[in-house]
Amino acid sequence: MTKTEQRLPRSRPEELGIRPQAITALLNDWQKRHIEIHSVMIMRNGHVAAEGWWAPYARQLPHTMFSLSKSFTSTAIGMAAMEGLLSIDDTVISYFPEETPLDPSLNLQAMRIRDLLMMGTGHETDTIVNLITSEDGNWVRAFLNAPVEREPGTHFVYNSGATYMLSAILQKVSGQKLLDYLQPRLFEPLGILGATWGECPRGIHIGGWGLALTTEGVAKFGQLYLQKGLWEGKRLISEAWIEEATSKQIENGDGGDNEWTQGYGYQFWQCRHGAYRGDGAFGQFCIVMPEQDMVIAITSSTNDMQGVLDAIWTHILPDIEDRALPLGANGDQAARLSTQLASLALHPPVFGNGSAREELVSGNKYRLNENPQQWESLTLHFERGEVVMTLEGAATGDYIVNSGRGTWKEGSGKLLQPEPSAFGKQRAVSSFTWQEQDTLLITLRFIETPFIVTFEVQFGDQELELRYRQNVSFVSTDTNIVRGIR
């Protein structure tokens, strides 16, 4: 095994001062709150205490990080500053004279890299819409042409466009794309393999989102920060940068119990209980807890991100010790936890054994009414415990889903509402079951993302009604209804 392939060391939770029943209670609490977790890795004292993947999500699969990507972009800026490639007090426009408006506002002229890092650019709203809707694909120009209503450094607005600009500056000063810059400086030393990053139309890595990597990769990143930038005796990033990046640099609310109002650093959120984190939409987390010498990495698919954190504070914090716990004293709880972690799964829905409708509708083509996906027809083919659903569309290409009966069948598919860095086919699994004799349910999971698409097909004598929805989305999770006829 080469050095870059080494995994994090593993220990039993009791050896690290964590009671197994605390982790069991955490898992049960998430389930009780109906929070869909895809993976969790809990570290203490540099060792993995517990880890689990909810099948069909798996250890080796990368997961889309969304805005957790921002913390990695911030790290690249810290490394570039350490190498003397830039200063975070440099103005933003000094790097882009050709894209800067002819008469830049005073606020735009004053904006520094530091303001990008702490989301204090002076904008009233996130600039990301300006970027992704720019007709020429020049996201840098779109950002610099957005109005800067406030004095930079004085007002927090979560701004993914700001993080994109960090990536653009990094590429400008290093001559490398963000991921290429980080490979020898961060990913290779940590032994993180297979990371990918989406890019804008002009080939700049998006920075604010678009990174995909494994849960263990996230845990290693958090451990590097917990160790103040040291990894296996080598300094990868300065301790001063770690301290600055993970400390409150700007106010973003009045505190309280809301984890998004505790203050913001350089692309890191402040937490209660002395912790800090990087996080991404729908529950992607890298939580660093210096007081407990802990790191928790999570991937999930939920809109209740506060609930994910509340369960950790409730069950983990009160039940850890600064010493190893006797192994025998927790025997039953340890065995129960081990069994629970090994059997984690998100099972396909199953309502019955089948329907007489299968033979009647198999192979029939149903013409569909006008719909947002521009599908023109639907055909289902049932054979040997599988069904292939084909939604034909001349404008968009055919949308094909191959599902197993009550089991996950592996394949690939396209997201119905893709984020800008995730076009094309994605790894997926799919299953089907009959909810009623005339109602077919198909569940399609994109297992390197939080996204799930469900299709309900209700049949009449000559007609059908197709209802489909996505579980989480930046746009809409409303059910769409399309009617069709033979």
N, C-alpha and C positions, 0 to 999 in steps of 0.2 A: 504494500500500500504506500503510495507516494505521500509526501507531506501535504500537498494540496487537497488530498482526499480524506484526511483524518477527520473523524467526527469528534464532537464534543465529548468529554468524559461523562460517564453515567454513574450515579450512585442511588441508593435507596433513599426515599424521602426522610426516613427516620435518621439516617446517618447525617443528614443536612439540617436536622432540627425541625423538620416539618412533619406534623402528624398526618398520616395517610387519610384519616377521616376528614381532615380539612379539605383535602383535594376532592374526595368523594362528595362532600357537601357542596363544593363549588360546582362540580359537574351536574349534580342534581338540581341546584338552584338555576343554572342556565336552562336546564330542561323545563323546569317549572315555569320559568318566565317565557317559554316558547322562543328562546334565542337559539338560532341555528349556528352552531360552531362547527367549523370544518377541521380545525387543528388547534392544538395547544401544546406548548412546551414551557415547562416551569423550571427555572434554573436558580440554584443558590450556591454561593461559594465557588462559582465557576464550574459546577457540575449540574447535569440535567437530573432533576429529581423525579419528574413525571412527564410523560409525553403521550399524545394520542391523536389519531386521525380518524374521523368519522367516515368510514367507507361509503361511497366509492372514492372519496378524497384520500390521497395517499402520500406517504413520506417523500417519495421521489418526485412528486409533481410540483412544479412551480405554481404560485398563486398570484393573481393580479393584486398589486399593492395599493393602487390608487394614490391618495395623498401621502401615504407613508413614504412614497418615493421622495418627497420633499426633504426628509431628514438626510437621505443619502446625497442629494444635491448640495445641501448645506455643508456636508462633510467634504465634498469635493472643493468647495470654495475655501474652507478652512485649510485644506492641504495646499491649494494654490497660493493662499496668503503665506503659509509657512515656507513655501518655495520662492517667495518674492515675485510671483507672477502678477500679483495685484494687491491692492490695499482695499479693505472694505470701506474706507472713507473716500475712495475714488467716486466721481460722479458717473452716473449711468450713461449720460449722453457722450461722455468723453470716449467711449468705446464704439459709438455708432454715429459718426458725423454724417454719413451719407443718408441715414434713415431719420435723423433728427429734423423736426420741422424747421423751416427757415427762420421763424420767429418764436422760439420756444418760450413758454411761460417761465416766470421766475421759479415757480414750484418745480417744474420739470428740470430746470437747470440745477436746482438744489438737491435733487434726488440722488442718494448715494447707494452703493451696494449694500451698505448696512441697513438702509431703509427697505430694500428688497428682502433682505434676510428676515427682518422682524415684522413684515407685513405692515409697514408704516409708510407706504409709498405716497400717501396723500390722496389717493383715489377714494371716491365715495362708494364705489362698487367694484366687484371683481372685474378685471379686464378680460377674462377668458373668452367672453362672448365676442368681444372685438377681434380677438385673435382667430378663433376658429371660423368666423364668418368673413374674414378678410378675403376679398376676391382674388388678390394676387398671391396669396399664400405667404406673404411677408409678415410674419407674426411680430418681429421686432418693430417694424414700422407701425403696425397697428397699435402696439403697446405705447410707443412714443407719441402717437397722435391722439391717444385718449386724454380727455381733460383731467388735469390734476388739480382738484378743487381745494385741497388743504395743504398746509405746510408739511412737507415730508418729516417723518419722525414723531408726529404729534397725534396721529389718529390710526387705530388698528382697523384694517379691513382685510379679511381673508381673501387672498388674491393669488390664484394659481398662475396668472400671467406674470406676476413678480418672480415666481420660481422659474418659469420658462426663461426669463431674462437672465437669471443666474447661470442657467445652462448655456445660453447664447454667449455670455461674457466669458465663461470658462472655455468654450470652444474657440473664442477669439484669441485668448491669451495663450492657450496651450497648443492650438492647432489640432486638437483631438476632440472627438465627440465625448460627451460626458461619460458614457459607459466605458469607452476605450481608455479614457484618462484614469478611471477608477480601477480598472482591471489589475494592473500591477501594484497599485498603491493600497487597495482595500480588498477587493474580491479574492485575488490570488493569495495574499498573506492569510486571509481568514479561511481559505479553502472553500469559498463559495463558487460553485460551478453552475454554468448554464443560465446565468442572469441575462435577461433581455430588457430592452427599453424602447418604447415607441418614439417616433420622431415626427416633426412637423413637415409640411410639404417641402421645405427647403433643406431638410436633412439635419436639423438640430434636434437633439434629444429633448423630449418635452419637459423633463425636469420636475414639474409639479405633479405628474402622474405618469403612468405608462411602464413602470418597472415591474417585472415579475421575477420572483425567486422563491426558494423553498422556505418552509417554516424554520428549519435549522439555520438557514442563512440569516433570517431576521434575528434569531436568538444570538447568533455570533456577533452581529452588528451591535445589539444591545449590550452584550458582554464587553465588547471593545470600549464602549462609552463608560460602562461601569468601572472598567479598569483604567479610566482616564487616558485612553489612547495607546496603551501598551498592549502588545500581543506577542506572547512567547518571548518576552524580553526585548522586543524591538518596538521602537516608538513609531507608530503609523501617523499620528496626528498629535499636535501639541496639547498638553494638559490645560494650558491657558485657554485654548480654543474650546475645549470640552466644557470648561467651567462657564465660559461666556455664552456659548451656544445653548446650554441647557438651563441658564438662569433667566429670570424674568427681564426682558428688555423693553416691553411695552405692556400697558394695561389693556385688557380686552373684556373687562366686565367687573362685576362687584363681588366675585368670589361665590360664597355660599356653597351649595351642594352640586353645582354645575361644573363639570370638569372642563368646560370650554370657556370659563370665565375666571380662571386662576392666574392668567398671565401667559405671555408668549415669548419664546426665546428666538433663536435663529432656526426657524422651521421645526421647532420642538414646542410641544404644549406643556405647560406646568400642570401638575396634578396636586390633589390633596395628599397628605401623609408624606410630604417630602419627596415625592416621586416626580418623574417627568416621562414624556412619551412622544413617539411619532405615531400618527394614526392615519388611517385611510378610510374612505367611504365604505359603508356596509360592514364595518367591524374588523379592519386589519390593524393590528396593534403590535408595537414594540414598546413595552412598559419597563422602565428602569427604576428600581427602588433601592437607592443607595443605603438608606438606613437599615434595610433588611439584607443587603448584599444579594439582591434578587433581580432576575430578568424574566419577564413573561412575554412570549411571542404567541400571537393568536391570528388565525384567519377565520373568517366567518361570513355570514350572509344575513345581516340584520339591520334594521333601522334603530334598534334600541342599544346604541353604543354606550349610553350611560349605564344601562342595566348590566352590560358586560363588566364594566369597571366596579359598579356597586357590589356585585357578587364577589369580586376579588377582595375588596376592602372588608366585606362582611365575614368571609370565611377563612381567608388566608392570613391576614394580618394578626388576628387574635390568637392564632394557633401555631405559632412558630417559636422556637427557642434558640438561644445563642449557644447551644451545646447539642451534641448528638443525643438522640433518644434511644433508650434500650429497645433493641429489636424485638425481643420476645414479648414486651408489654403491648405491642401493637400488632400481634400476629394475625388475628382475625381481620382487623381493619386493613392491614397491608395486603392480605390475600384478596379481600373484596375489591380493593382499589385496582390491583393487578388484573383481576378478571374483568373489571369494568372497562379499563383502558384498552384491553385486548379485544373487547367485543363491541367497541363503539361503531355505530353504523347508522346511516340514514337509509332506511329500507324503502323500496318502491311501494306505492300504495297498491293494495289488493282488495277488491270488493267481491269477487266471485270467480267462478271457473271459466266462464265464457258466455256467449250469447248466440242464439240462432241467427242473429243478424249478420254474423261474419260471412256465411256462405252467400247471403242475399246481396250484400253490398260489395264483396270483394271483386275488384276489377272494374267496378262502375266508375265512370267519370262524371263528376258533378260540376256544372258551370257555376262559378261564384259571382256574386254581385260585386260592384266596385268596393275596394277596401284599401286601407293605408299601405299594405304591403304589396299591392298591385298583383296579387295572386289571381289567376284567371280560372283555374280549375283545381279540384281535389280528387285524388284517387287513392284508394286503400287496397293493398294486396296482403291477404292473410295466408300464411303458409308455414307449417312446421313450428308452431309456437312463436312466430314472429309476425309483425305487421310492418309493412313499408308504406308510409304516408308520403305522397308526392303532391306538392303544391306547385303547379306550373305557373310561371310568369315570364312572358316574353321580354319584359323590360328589365327584370331583376334576376332572371335565371331561375331554375327549378330549386325548390326548397324541399329536401328529402330527409325524412326522419325514419330510421330503422330501429324498432323497439322490440324488446323481449317481453314475453308474457309473464308479468309479475317478477321479472328479474331485470337487472341492468344489462343492456347490450351496449358494448363500447363502439364508438364511432366518432364522427365529427359533425359540426353544424355551424351555422352562422347565427350570430346574435341578432335579434330583431331590432334592438336599439343599441347599436355598438357605440362605445366611447371612441373618441377620435384616434386612439392608438391601437384599437383592437379590431380593425376590419379583417375580413377574411374568415376562414374556417377556424373553429376552436375545438379542442378535444372535448368530447361529450359522452354521456351515457344516457340511455333512454329506456323506458318501460311502458307497457300498456296494461290496462285492466278495464273491465266493463263495470261502470258504476250502477247502471241499470241495464235491462235487456236492450234498450235502444240508445244508451248513452256510453260512448267510448271515451276513456280518459288516457291521454298520452302525456307523460312527464319527461321533459328533456332537461338534463342538468349539464351545464358547462363546467366541468370539474377543475378547471384552472382559474375560475372566476367565481363571484358570488351569485351568478345569474342562473335562474331556473325559468323555463317557459313551459306552461301547461296548456294543452289543447283539449277541449271538450267538444266532441262531435255528437250531436243528437240527431237521430235519423227519424224521418217520417216515411211515408210510402214512396214518394218520388223526390222528396226534398231533404235537406239537412240544414242544421244551424251549427256553425263553427264558432266557438268562443275560445279566445286565447288571451293570455296575459303573462306578464313577466313579474317575478316576485319582488324585485327591487329595481329602481331605475332613477336616473337623474331627470327623466322626463315625465313618465306616467306609468302607474301600475294598474290603470283602469282596464277592465275587461273589454276587449274588442269583439264585436259580433258581426259575423259574415254569414249570409244565407246563400244557399246554392240549390240547384235543381238538376236532375238527370236529363 
